[in-house]
């Protein structure tokens, strides 16, 4: 799931590439750390916020169907996304910022995206279906997703100059379609598991 989240092409991706090209790796690393903190807050809010209601089977069933539908919605959105310019930022205007504001920029771009919260809500649904998971398993699951996303964000920033020549609208179109199909697959599997 961390790889799937990392593969989603959106404003954070373009901010990382753009920041690395304009301000260097350290700037983009701070931006990626802001995204990590934002995601961590979403994890706490969604998991513990929804955990209150998760004691009932009915809620787990609703969460399973809702989480699956959200993932399918993500996938369809990714499939329908048009190709984008190399320097696009997903419709968010990104002012030229100093290095000390990179953290706030990453935190803000990720934090204002409603699809990020929906993604983490769907992850709660997946976790709730894993009956064999103990508290430490759940913690490791979330830490694994968060660290995978953070590591790949750092990797994106590190190789941004080399990637820039290959990040064409056609490549972005193909990536969006591939990621969309994968996410739809996860959503359908989640609904099937809930139903059975």
Secondary structure as UniProt FT lines:
FT   HELIX           2..7
FT   HELIX           11..23
FT   HELIX           25..51
FT   TURN            52..55
FT   HELIX           57..80
FT   TURN            86..87
FT   TURN            90..91
FT   HELIX           99..101
FT   HELIX           102..111
FT   HELIX           114..129
FT   TURN            131..132
FT   HELIX           135..158
FT   HELIX           160..163
FT   TURN            164..166
FT   HELIX           169..195
//
